[in-house]
Amino acid sequence: MKKTLAMLLAVLFIVTLFGGCAGSTNNDAVNTPPASDGDKPTPDGGNEPDDNEPDSPYNLAAGKYETDEKGFPVQSYEYELPLSTTDEVFSLWTVCWTPQYIPESGFGSMPYPTYLKEETGVNIEYVIVSADNRQANFAVLMAADDLCDISATALSFYSGTIRSAIEDEWFVNLYDYKEYMPNYMYETASRDNVDVWSKIFYEDDIVIAFYNMYADPLAATGYCIRQDFCDKWGVDSASIDTFDELHSALEVFRDNGVSAPLSIFSSIELTPGFCFSGYNTSCYVNPYGLPVARKNLNGQLEFTLTTEDDRDLMTMLSTWFSEGLIDKNWASNDNTTVMGNTITTDKTAVCVFTPGEIADWEKQTTNPDCSWTALPRIKKTSDQKLMFGQSVTQISYGSWCISAKCENIPLVMSYCDWQYSPEGSIIISYGVPGLCWDYNDDGDIRLSDFILNNPDGLGVAWALCLHANNGLADAGLQIHPRKYAYDGGERLLEMHNTWLIDGYKGEMDVPTSMTFTEEQENEINEYSNEITTYINENYLAFLDGSKPMSEWDDYVSNLNALGLARCLEIYQEAYSDFMVRFG
């Protein structure tokens, strides 16, 4: 199967001649390291590095830590550095969101990767691929059977199942080398979270990737309001708790000349359940896949964007749009960056933000009084119980898979696992000490002027993505509040707490890590494109009135006829299997 796929992809991309592991897009030229004299390390011990020998060049963790009765580490493990004193070289395929700031000498010459090499002794050559080129580039690497030793977010571009990725020898089953990842296993087990566990353990004996995890999970994002507008026009922001109260505030802003009182995105939400929480649904319109599933109170699954709650929510939104309360240019708002002119020229009063970006928006705004503050999750009534979409995210977007052809899997795994250790977590979260951060007199970490007033003009969050862990692509244990480590950052950090729901149980949440069999995935894919297109063309049309709400029932009926009803049956089957496994 592997050879057949490689031949097909080779034919498909034979004329595509752009960089892969044999040549970086940023002058980090990477060639496959020559085979070692010895055999490839094997799970049963074969020729694995024996770092217990007195003259061993390795400082790996296997056999050096205590485990519980189930074989999991009982505490985090601190490595003796360097991990290696050899000259082995490993390639890492990843992405940089701000490639214009990478020097001609390549990403590997920058302070952060240089420091990682000095600390760990592990030589990494980086293959930086542009964000919009990753899918095609990954396909070329697979066609050539030339994946890098470590591939970031590879599972987003691999079209097969996780089991086939292992059986066809594309990626290593990390579980076979679990003794080399005590910190990753400790973090997985100690959180006692089914979504974390089932995400990492595809099956009881299969771990496919190192996922970027948060050491201090926070409620990531939510609606914020212009506090200076509230003060100016007599709006009590602290009392806004319900949709009726928010509606009244938006009317005040509109009547005082704010042209886009409420900003929404072209997909309405960016994170399911965060914007219009009181409807216990998701109005995120995924341009690439099916709607988010939720569980009703009878335990049956249903797709959001189709329920009676969704009808009620869309009725409210279309009414607000007709009243001039929603940005009339909402269909162009892919993200806050696109909305920059609206945000910085007093044209909007309520907008979704990640608190880490607010300070930069306040600085850029032409009004020197600009001040944003967080609104709580908006409900229908003050005493309403929220039951969907409010779980705090434990795992970020980034991940690393290790190639089955890697010449020294234990060392590469140890390098990955070090980034989940207490020391490694600090380094990857904050970057190079002295350059990016230091301790203040109270022993607290404080970001440096290099990050806070970055010479390239990057905001704090993006500067840290470039000069420390890029959690959007790469793995590691990231300290989530890192971007608030400066005097005054406490105000922004507190905004995250505004969105936490005390005692939240998530009665209507469906596990985010629920998986499907290959047959189920194939059948869903048969329907997905047509369903996705229909939703994007019709659901969004309800908002601006181009499609009247009287056609809602026809909209849902047509979706079911296109295969959404069958997809829901498959989701229910997968959910039942998940519950049998995890209870």
C-alpha positions in Angstrom: 0.0 0.0 0.0 2.8 2.4 0.9 4.6 1.8 -2.4 1.4 2.2 -4.4 0.5 5.5 -2.7 4.1 6.7 -3.3 3.9 5.9 -7.0 0.6 7.6 -7.4 1.7 10.7 -5.6 4.9 10.7 -7.6 3.0 10.7 -10.9 0.6 13.4 -9.6 3.4 15.7 -8.5 6.2 14.8 -10.9 6.3 18.3 -12.3 6.3 20.0 -8.9 9.8 20.9 -8.0 9.7 22.9 -4.8 11.7 22.3 -1.6 11.3 19.5 0.8 13.6 17.8 3.3 16.3 18.0 0.7 16.2 21.8 0.7 14.6 24.4 3.0 12.7 27.4 1.8 14.8 29.5 4.2 18.3 28.4 3.4 18.2 25.6 6.0 19.4 23.1 3.5 18.6 19.6 4.9 19.8 16.3 3.5 18.8 13.0 4.8 21.5 12.1 7.4 23.7 9.2 6.3 22.9 5.8 7.8 24.8 5.0 11.0 27.2 2.1 11.2 24.8 0.3 13.5 21.3 -1.0 13.0 18.3 1.3 13.4 17.1 1.4 17.0 14.3 -1.0 17.7 11.6 -1.1 20.4 12.9 -4.3 21.9 16.3 -2.8 22.7 18.3 -3.9 19.6 20.9 -1.2 19.2 19.2 1.6 21.2 21.7 4.0 22.8 22.8 2.6 26.2 23.0 5.8 28.2 23.7 3.8 31.4 27.2 3.0 30.3 29.8 5.3 32.0 31.2 6.5 28.6 27.8 6.9 26.9 27.4 10.0 24.8 23.6 10.1 25.8 21.6 11.2 28.8 18.3 9.6 28.1 15.6 8.8 30.7 14.8 5.1 30.2 15.2 3.2 33.4 15.9 6.2 35.5 12.4 7.1 37.0 9.7 5.6 39.1 6.4 4.4 37.7 3.1 3.5 39.2 1.4 0.1 39.0 0.2 0.9 35.4 3.6 1.9 34.3 3.2 5.6 34.2 5.7 8.0 35.7 4.7 9.3 39.2 6.3 12.7 38.7 7.9 14.9 36.0 11.5 14.0 35.0 14.3 16.5 34.8 17.0 15.6 32.3 20.7 15.8 32.7 21.9 17.9 29.8 23.2 17.7 27.2 21.1 14.8 25.9 23.7 13.9 23.4 27.4 14.7 22.6 27.3 13.1 19.2 27.2 14.9 15.9 24.0 13.3 14.7 21.7 15.6 12.7 17.9 15.4 12.5 15.5 17.3 10.3 12.3 19.1 11.4 9.6 20.0 8.9 7.5 22.9 10.2 6.0 26.3 9.4 6.7 29.9 10.5 3.8 32.4 10.4 6.2 35.4 10.1 8.8 34.1 7.6 9.8 37.6 6.5 11.7 37.9 9.8 13.8 34.8 9.3 17.4 35.9 8.3 19.1 34.7 5.1 21.2 32.3 7.2 18.1 30.3 8.0 15.8 29.7 11.0 18.4 27.5 12.6 20.7 30.4 13.0 18.3 32.4 15.1 18.8 32.8 18.9 16.0 30.3 20.0 17.0 27.3 17.9 20.6 28.0 18.6 20.0 28.0 22.3 18.1 24.7 22.1 21.0 23.1 20.4 23.5 24.4 23.0 21.3 23.2 25.9 20.3 19.8 24.6 23.3 18.9 22.3 20.8 17.8 19.7 21.4 19.1 16.2 18.2 20.1 14.3 18.1 21.3 10.8 14.8 23.1 10.0 12.7 22.8 6.9 10.5 25.9 7.0 7.5 25.6 4.6 5.1 28.4 3.9 1.7 28.0 5.5 -0.2 27.8 2.3 2.2 25.3 0.7 2.3 22.7 3.4 -0.3 20.3 2.0 1.4 20.1 -1.4 4.9 20.0 0.0 3.9 17.2 2.4 2.5 15.2 -0.6 5.7 15.6 -2.5 7.7 14.3 0.5 5.5 11.3 0.8 5.7 10.6 -2.9 9.5 10.6 -2.6 9.3 8.6 0.7 11.4 11.3 2.2 9.6 12.6 5.3 11.8 14.5 7.7 12.7 13.0 11.1 10.1 15.2 12.8 7.0 16.6 11.0 4.9 19.3 12.5 1.1 18.9 12.3 1.6 16.0 9.9 -1.7 14.4 10.7 -3.5 17.4 9.2 -2.0 16.5 5.8 -1.8 12.7 6.0 -4.9 11.4 4.3 -5.0 7.9 5.8 -5.8 6.6 9.3 -3.4 6.7 12.2 -3.2 3.0 12.2 -2.2 3.0 8.5 0.4 5.7 9.2 2.1 3.2 11.5 1.5 0.0 9.6 2.7 1.5 6.3 5.8 2.8 8.2 5.4 6.5 7.7 5.5 7.3 11.4 6.7 5.7 14.6 4.2 4.3 17.2 5.6 6.3 20.1 4.1 3.9 22.5 6.7 1.3 21.5 9.3 3.8 22.9 7.3 5.1 25.9 10.2 4.7 28.3 11.9 7.6 26.5 9.0 10.0 27.1 8.4 10.2 30.9 7.2 13.8 30.9 4.8 13.4 28.1 3.3 10.3 29.7 3.2 12.0 33.1 1.3 15.0 31.7 -1.1 12.7 29.9 -1.9 10.6 32.9 -1.9 13.2 35.6 -4.5 15.4 34.0 -7.3 12.8 34.4 -9.0 14.2 31.3 -10.7 11.9 28.8 -10.2 14.3 25.9 -6.5 14.5 26.6 -6.2 10.8 27.1 -8.2 9.7 24.1 -6.4 12.3 21.9 -3.0 11.0 22.8 -3.9 7.3 23.0 -5.5 6.6 19.6 -5.7 3.0 20.9 -4.5 1.6 24.2 -1.2 0.8 22.6 -0.9 3.5 19.9 0.5 7.0 20.5 1.1 8.7 17.2 2.2 12.2 18.1 3.6 14.6 20.6 0.8 17.2 21.0 1.4 20.8 22.2 -0.1 20.9 25.7 -0.9 23.8 28.0 0.8 23.8 31.4 -1.8 26.3 32.7 -5.0 25.9 30.5 -7.0 29.1 30.1 -10.4 29.9 28.5 -8.8 31.1 25.3 -11.0 33.8 23.8 -14.3 35.6 24.0 -16.2 38.9 23.5 -14.7 42.1 24.7 -16.3 45.6 24.9 -15.0 49.1 24.6 -14.9 50.2 28.2 -14.2 53.8 27.2 -17.4 53.9 25.1 -19.3 52.5 28.1 -18.0 55.2 30.4 -18.7 57.9 27.9 -22.3 56.9 27.1 -23.4 55.5 30.4 -23.4 51.7 29.7 -22.7 49.5 32.8 -20.5 46.9 31.2 -20.3 44.9 34.5 -24.1 44.3 34.4 -24.1 42.8 30.8 -24.9 39.2 31.3 -27.8 38.4 29.0 -28.5 38.9 25.3 -31.2 41.5 26.2 -28.6 43.5 28.1 -26.1 43.2 25.3 -28.8 44.2 22.8 -29.5 47.4 24.8 -25.8 48.3 24.9 -25.4 47.8 21.2 -28.3 50.1 20.5 -26.6 52.8 22.6 -23.4 52.4 20.5 -25.3 52.5 17.2 -27.2 55.6 18.2 -23.9 57.3 19.1 -22.4 56.8 15.7 -20.6 53.4 16.0 -21.1 51.9 12.6 -20.4 48.3 13.5 -21.5 47.9 17.1 -21.0 44.1 17.1 -18.3 42.4 15.1 -18.7 38.8 14.0 -16.6 36.7 11.6 -17.3 35.4 8.2 -17.7 32.0 9.9 -19.7 33.8 12.6 -17.7 32.1 15.4 -14.0 31.1 15.2 -14.2 28.8 18.3 -17.4 26.8 18.7 -19.6 27.9 21.6 -17.7 31.0 22.7 -19.6 33.9 21.1 -23.3 33.1 21.7 -23.0 30.6 24.6 -26.5 30.9 25.9 -27.9 28.9 23.0 -25.8 25.9 24.0 -24.8 25.4 20.4 -22.0 26.3 17.9 -22.6 28.8 15.1 -19.1 28.2 13.7 -19.5 27.6 9.9 -16.6 25.4 9.0 -15.5 26.1 5.4 -13.8 22.7 5.2 -16.0 20.2 7.0 -19.1 19.2 8.8 -20.7 21.2 11.6 -19.8 20.6 15.2 -21.7 17.8 16.9 -23.4 18.2 20.3 -25.3 15.8 22.6 -28.9 16.6 23.5 -30.2 15.9 27.0 -31.5 12.5 25.9 -27.9 11.4 25.1 -28.4 11.5 21.3 -26.1 13.4 19.0 -27.1 16.2 16.7 -25.3 18.6 14.4 -25.2 22.2 15.3 -26.4 24.7 12.6 -29.5 22.5 12.3 -31.2 22.4 15.7 -34.1 24.4 17.2 -31.5 26.3 19.3 -29.7 27.2 16.1 -33.0 28.4 14.5 -33.6 30.6 17.6 -30.0 32.0 17.5 -30.1 32.8 13.8 -33.5 34.5 14.3 -31.9 36.8 16.9 -28.8 37.5 14.7 -30.8 38.3 11.6 -32.9 40.7 13.6 -29.8 42.4 15.1 -28.4 42.7 11.6 -31.6 44.3 10.3 -31.4 46.8 13.2 -27.9 47.9 12.2 -26.2 46.3 15.2 -23.9 43.9 13.4 -21.0 44.9 11.1 -22.4 45.1 7.6 -19.1 43.9 6.3 -19.0 40.8 8.5 -18.7 38.4 5.5 -15.1 39.7 4.9 -14.0 39.3 8.5 -11.8 36.2 8.4 -9.9 37.2 11.5 -9.2 40.3 13.7 -6.2 41.3 11.5 -8.6 41.7 8.5 -10.8 43.8 10.8 -8.0 46.1 11.8 -9.3 49.3 10.3 -12.7 48.7 12.0 -11.1 48.0 15.3 -8.6 50.9 15.4 -10.9 53.7 14.1 -13.7 53.5 16.7 -16.1 51.7 14.3 -16.8 48.7 16.5 -17.6 48.4 20.2 -17.9 44.6 20.9 -15.4 42.2 19.3 -13.9 38.8 19.9 -10.3 38.9 21.1 -7.6 36.8 22.7 -6.5 39.0 25.5 -2.9 38.7 24.4 -3.6 40.8 21.4 -5.6 43.6 23.1 -2.7 45.7 24.3 -1.5 46.0 20.7 -4.9 46.9 19.4 -5.2 49.6 22.1 -1.8 51.0 21.0 -2.8 51.1 17.4 -6.2 52.7 17.9 -6.4 56.4 16.9 -8.4 57.1 20.0 -6.0 57.5 22.9 -8.7 56.6 25.4 -9.3 53.2 23.9 -9.7 50.5 26.5 -11.2 47.0 26.1 -12.5 44.8 28.8 -13.9 41.2 28.7 -17.6 40.4 28.7 -18.7 37.2 30.4 -20.3 34.4 28.4 -23.6 35.8 27.4 -26.8 33.9 28.4 -30.5 34.0 27.8 -31.2 34.5 31.4 -28.8 35.3 34.3 -29.5 32.0 36.0 -29.2 29.9 32.9 -26.9 26.9 33.0 -24.4 26.6 30.2 -23.9 23.1 29.0 -22.0 23.2 25.7 -18.7 24.5 24.4 -17.1 25.9 27.6 -14.5 23.3 28.4 -11.0 24.7 28.8 -8.7 23.6 26.1 -5.8 21.4 27.3 -4.2 20.7 24.0 -3.2 23.3 21.4 -2.9 22.9 17.6 0.8 22.0 17.3 2.1 18.4 17.1 5.1 16.4 16.1 5.2 13.0 14.4 8.5 11.0 14.1 9.4 9.3 10.9 9.8 5.5 10.9 13.0 6.0 9.0 14.6 8.2 11.7 18.1 6.8 12.5 18.0 7.4 16.3 14.4 7.3 17.5 15.2 7.2 21.3 17.3 10.4 21.1 14.7 12.3 19.0 12.0 11.2 21.4 14.1 12.4 24.3 14.6 15.7 22.6 10.8 16.0 22.2 10.1 14.9 25.7 12.6 17.3 27.2 10.3 20.1 26.0 7.7 18.8 28.5 10.1 18.8 31.4 10.0 21.5 34.1 13.2 23.2 32.7 12.4 22.6 29.0 8.8 24.0 29.4 10.2 27.3 30.7 12.7 27.6 27.8 10.3 26.7 25.0 7.6 29.0 26.6 9.7 32.1 27.1 12.7 31.7 24.8 16.3 32.5 25.4 16.9 33.8 29.0 18.6 37.2 29.0 17.3 37.9 25.5 13.6 37.2 25.8 13.1 37.2 29.6 14.6 37.3 33.0 13.6 37.0 36.7 12.6 40.1 38.6 13.5 40.8 42.3 10.5 38.7 43.4 11.6 35.7 41.4 8.9 36.1 38.7 9.6 35.7 35.0 9.3 39.0 33.1 9.5 39.4 29.4 12.3 41.6 28.0 12.0 44.7 25.9 13.1 42.6 23.0 9.7 40.9 23.2 7.5 43.7 24.5 8.8 46.2 22.0 10.0 43.8 19.3 12.4 45.5 16.8 10.4 43.8 14.0 7.2 45.3 15.2 5.7 42.0 16.2 3.1 41.9 19.1 4.0 39.9 22.1 2.1 36.8 21.1 3.6 36.7 17.6 7.1 37.6 18.9 6.9 34.6 21.2 5.8 32.4 18.4 8.9 33.3 16.4 11.4 33.5 19.3 10.0 30.6 21.5 7.6 27.7 21.1 5.2 28.0 18.1 2.3 26.2 19.6 0.3 26.6 16.4 2.6 24.1 14.8 5.2 22.6 17.1 5.0 20.4 20.2 5.9 21.0 23.8 4.5 21.9 27.2 3.6 25.6 26.8 3.0 27.9 29.8 -0.2 29.4 28.5 0.0 32.8 30.4 3.5 33.5 29.0 2.3 36.5 26.9 1.2 38.3 30.1 4.6 38.1 31.9 5.1 41.9 32.3 3.9 44.6 34.6 0.4 45.4 33.6 -0.2 42.0 32.0 -2.3 41.0 35.0 -5.3 42.9 33.6 -5.2 40.9 30.4 -4.7 37.6 32.1 -7.7 38.3 34.3 -9.9 38.5 31.2 -9.4 34.8 30.7 -10.9 34.1 34.1 -14.0 36.1 33.1 -14.8 33.3 30.7 -14.4 30.4 33.1 -17.6 28.7 34.1 -17.6 27.5 37.7 -18.8 24.0 38.1 -19.1 23.5 34.3 -20.0 19.9 33.5 -20.4 20.0 29.7 -23.6 17.9 29.6 -24.0 18.6 25.9 -20.3 18.3 24.8 -19.1 15.6 22.6 -15.5 14.4 23.2 -13.3 16.3 20.8 -11.1 13.3 20.5 -13.8 10.9 19.3 -12.4 9.0 16.4 -13.8 7.1 13.4 -12.8 3.9 11.6 -11.3 4.1 8.2 -14.6 2.9 6.7 -16.6 5.5 8.7 -14.2 8.3 7.6 -14.5 7.3 4.0 -18.3 7.4 4.1 -18.3 10.7 5.8 -16.0 12.1 3.2 -18.4 11.0 0.4 -20.9 13.5 1.8 -18.8 16.1 3.4 -17.9 18.4 0.4 -21.5 18.8 -0.8 -22.9 19.3 2.7 -20.2 21.9 3.6 -20.9 23.9 0.4 -24.6 23.9 1.0 -24.2 25.1 4.6 -21.8 27.9 3.6 -24.2 29.0 0.9 -27.4 28.8 2.8 -26.9 29.1 6.6 -24.9 32.3 6.3 -27.6 33.7 4.0 -30.1 33.7 6.9 -28.1 36.2 8.7 -28.3 39.1 6.3 -31.8 38.3 5.3 -31.0 37.2 1.8 -32.6 33.9 2.8 -35.8 34.3 5.0 -36.1 32.4 8.2 -39.3 30.9 6.9 -37.1 28.6 4.8 -35.3 27.1 7.8 -37.1 23.8 7.7 -36.4 23.3 4.0 -32.7 24.1 4.7 -32.5 21.3 7.3 -34.5 18.9 5.2 -32.1 19.4 2.2 -29.1 18.9 4.4 -30.4 15.6 5.6 -31.1 14.6 2.0 -27.5 15.4 1.0 -26.3 12.9 3.5 -26.1 14.8 6.9 -28.6 12.3 8.4 -26.4 9.4 7.5 -23.3 11.3 8.8 -25.2 11.7 12.1 -25.8 7.9 12.3 -22.0 7.4 11.8 -21.2 9.9 14.5 -23.6 8.2 16.9 -22.0 4.9 16.2 -18.5 6.3 16.8 -19.7 8.0 20.0 -21.2 4.7 21.3 -17.9 3.0 20.6 -16.0 5.8 22.4 -18.2 5.5 25.4 -17.7 1.7 25.5 -14.0 2.3 25.6 -13.8 5.2 28.0 -17.1 5.1 29.9 
